[in-house]
Amino acid sequence: IRAAEEELKRSEDTIYFDLKKRLIGDLAAEQISFVNSDRAISIIKGNIEYAEEIIGRNPELKQAADEFIKREEFDRVIALRQKEDMNTIIVEYERMLQAKIDVPLWVVEGAGDAYLYLRKPEKALEIYEKVHDEYKKQGKDKYPENYNILMAIYAVMIELERQSDAMAIIKGLEKDVPDFARPNGIFVENWHKFRVINEK
C-alpha cells in the first residue's frame, strides 16, 4: 500500500509540476514584458527555489526541473538588462559558461552588451563576433536577423576608434536595409535605415 501511495504522489508531482512551471514561468515573463524587472526577478527567484524543492522531493523530475531552472535563469538576464545591472549579467553569464550550460545567442549577446556598457570593448567584441559567427553558420547573416548584432559590433568599433571598420559595417547595412518595412502588414519608413544613414 505504501509503495502505491508513493507512486501516486510521484504521479501527482509530475502532472502538477508540468502545469505549474508553465504558469509561474509565464508570470515572470509577463512582468518582464511590463518592464517590472524587480518583480520579475523576485518571481524568478521563487520559481527556481520551487524547482529545486521539486528535485529534492522527486528526483525523477530532475531533468524537467533543471530545464525549467535554465529558462528562468535566461529570463533573469532580460530583467537584469532592464535594470542595467550589467555586473550581475556578467557574473551570471560566466557562471553559465563554467557550468557548461548551452547558452542561447540572445543571452550571449546580452553579455556582450554588458561588457560594452562597462567599457570593456575588447571583451564585448569577442562575444559579438562569436554571436555573428553563429548567425553565419545558421544562415541568418542577413537583414533583419543580423541588424542588431552588426550595430553592436559597429558600436564597439567606434569605442575602439576603428573608424574604417565601423564605416564598412554602416555601408554594408545601408546597402542591405530596405527603405521601407512592413511590421504590421502596412509599409512604413524603416527606422533601421534612418538610423544607419544617421551614423554616416
Long-range contacts (C-beta under 8 A, 24 or more apart in sequence): 10-58, 10-60, 13-54, 13-57, 13-58, 13-61, 14-58, 14-60, 14-61, 17-54, 17-58, 17-61, 17-64, 17-65, 18-64, 20-50, 21-47, 21-51, 21-64, 21-65, 21-68, 24-50, 25-68, 25-71, 25-72, 25-75, 28-72, 28-75, 28-79, 29-75, 31-79, 32-75, 32-78, 32-79, 32-82, 35-82, 37-79, 37-80, 37-82, 37-83, 38-83, 40-75, 40-76, 40-78, 40-79, 41-76, 41-79, 41-80, 41-83, 44-72, 44-73, 44-75, 44-76, 44-79, 47-72, 48-72, 48-73, 70-101, 73-101, 74-103, 74-104, 74-107, 77-107, 77-110, 77-111, 78-110, 81-110, 81-113, 81-114, 84-117, 86-113, 86-114, 86-115, 86-117, 86-118, 87-114, 87-118, 89-113, 89-114, 90-114, 90-115, 90-118, 105-131, 105-134, 105-135, 109-148, 109-149, 109-152, 112-152, 113-152, 116-152, 116-155, 116-156, 116-159, 119-159, 121-156, 121-159, 121-160, 122-160, 124-152, 124-156, 125-153, 125-156, 125-160, 128-152, 128-153, 128-156, 129-153, 142-176, 143-173, 143-176, 143-177, 143-178, 143-192, 144-192, 147-173, 147-177, 147-192, 151-195, 154-199, 167-200, 170-196, 170-199, 170-200, 174-200
